[in-house]
Amino acid sequence: MYFDSKNITFTDVEYSEGSKVPASVLFPNDPKRRLEVWWSNLTVRKDIHLIVIGGQSTWAAPGGLRLGQTLEQVEKLNHKPFKLKGFDKDGIASGSNWDGGELTTVAGGCRPGVSLRADAKASAEEIGALSADEEYSSSDPAIRAAKPTVSEILIGY
């Protein structure tokens, strides 16, 4: 009711590898205000499981995370380097551990997570040398050379 029913839809959203999950989508027709809410209890849409901020959304997550932020900006919010997996076939690296920094626990008891996309100018060799099966520090020069930016924010409950 807070967002007005015309600004919310319940639909299937992308999950992974082409699969979909049902979620409530706030502002589905406005890419800058879009936000996905995944529910633990789908039947009554109760108990938030996950909030997904992606695309062109301008929402900010607890702790100040925003799409488009650089590794250095995220480290500043965390007050220290953090851990992330190397790049997958799509050039996406996933945050794996805040390493005890400020983003480990944020307001409301939620757990933020990030995906970072390598810069379009990063070479295939740079990206390919950082395996998605390995964990790296955000301060690693090889990770920094790919100049990744936040492409998706996940807020888990």
C-alpha positions in Angstrom: 0.0 0.0 0.0 2.9 2.3 0.7 4.0 2.2 -3.0 0.4 2.1 -4.4 -0.7 -1.1 -6.1 -0.3 0.3 -9.6 3.5 0.5 -8.9 3.8 -3.2 -7.9 3.4 -6.4 -9.8 3.9 -10.0 -8.9 5.7 -11.8 -11.8 8.5 -14.2 -12.6 11.9 -12.7 -12.6 15.3 -14.0 -13.9 17.1 -16.3 -11.4 20.0 -18.1 -13.0 20.8 -20.0 -16.2 17.5 -18.9 -17.7 15.4 -20.1 -14.8 12.8 -17.8 -13.1 11.3 -17.3 -9.7 8.2 -15.4 -8.6 8.7 -12.0 -7.0 7.1 -8.7 -6.3 8.6 -6.0 -8.5 8.3 -2.4 -7.5 8.1 0.1 -10.3 8.3 -2.6 -13.0 8.0 0.0 -15.8 10.6 2.4 -14.5 14.2 1.1 -14.8 15.6 3.7 -12.4 13.2 2.8 -9.6 12.9 -1.0 -10.2 13.4 -3.3 -7.2 12.7 -7.0 -6.8 11.4 -8.5 -3.6 11.7 -12.3 -3.2 9.5 -13.9 -0.5 10.2 -16.8 1.9 6.4 -17.4 2.0 5.2 -17.0 -1.6 1.6 -18.0 -0.8 0.9 -14.9 1.3 4.0 -12.9 0.2 5.4 -12.6 3.7 8.8 -12.7 5.1 11.3 -11.1 2.7 14.0 -13.5 1.6 15.9 -11.3 -0.8 15.9 -7.9 -2.4 17.6 -7.5 -5.8 18.8 -4.2 -7.1 20.0 -4.4 -10.7 19.9 -2.9 -14.2 19.7 0.9 -14.1 18.1 1.1 -10.6 19.1 4.1 -8.4 18.1 2.4 -5.1 20.8 2.4 -2.4 21.3 -0.6 -0.2 22.0 -0.5 3.5 25.5 0.6 4.1 25.5 2.9 1.0 26.0 0.3 -1.7 24.9 1.5 -5.2 25.1 0.2 -8.7 28.1 1.5 -10.6 30.4 1.8 -7.6 34.0 0.9 -8.1 36.0 -1.6 -6.0 37.6 1.3 -4.2 34.3 2.9 -3.4 32.9 -0.4 -2.0 36.1 -0.9 0.0 35.6 2.5 1.5 32.1 1.6 2.6 33.4 -1.6 4.0 36.3 0.2 5.7 38.7 -2.5 4.3 39.3 -4.8 1.3 36.8 -7.7 0.8 36.9 -11.1 -0.8 35.3 -11.9 -4.2 35.3 -14.8 -6.6 37.0 -14.3 -10.0 35.1 -13.6 -13.2 32.6 -16.0 -14.8 32.1 -16.4 -18.5 30.0 -13.2 -18.6 32.7 -11.1 -16.9 30.9 -11.0 -13.5 32.7 -11.5 -10.2 30.7 -12.1 -7.0 31.5 -10.8 -3.6 32.1 -13.7 -1.3 33.0 -12.3 2.1 33.1 -8.8 3.6 36.1 -10.1 5.7 34.8 -8.6 9.0 34.3 -5.1 7.5 31.4 -2.7 8.0 29.2 -4.4 5.4 29.3 -7.7 7.2 26.2 -6.7 9.2 24.2 -3.7 8.3 21.0 -2.1 9.6 18.0 -4.4 10.0 20.1 -7.5 10.3 20.3 -8.0 6.5 23.3 -9.3 4.6 24.3 -7.3 1.5 26.0 -9.0 -1.4 27.4 -7.6 -4.7 28.1 -8.7 -8.2 30.7 -6.7 -10.2 31.1 -6.5 -13.9 34.5 -6.2 -15.5 35.1 -3.0 -17.5 34.3 -3.4 -21.1 37.9 -2.4 -22.0 39.4 -5.1 -19.8 41.1 -7.8 -21.9 39.8 -11.3 -22.2 43.2 -12.4 -20.9 42.9 -10.2 -17.7 39.5 -11.5 -17.0 40.2 -15.2 -17.9 43.2 -15.2 -15.5 40.9 -14.7 -12.6 38.9 -17.9 -12.2 35.4 -17.9 -10.8 36.4 -20.9 -8.8 39.0 -18.9 -6.9 38.7 -16.2 -4.2 40.6 -13.0 -4.4 41.0 -9.8 -2.4 39.5 -6.7 -3.8 42.9 -5.1 -3.3 44.5 -7.7 -5.7 46.2 -5.8 -8.6 44.9 -8.3 -11.1 41.3 -7.8 -9.9 41.8 -4.0 -9.9 43.2 -4.1 -13.5 39.8 -5.3 -14.7 38.2 -2.2 -13.2 34.9 -3.9 -12.1 31.9 -1.9 -11.0 28.8 -3.0 -9.0 26.3 -4.5 -11.4 23.9 -6.1 -9.0 23.2 -5.8 -5.2 21.5 -8.6 -3.3 20.1 -8.0 0.2 19.5 -11.2 2.0 17.4 -11.7 5.2 
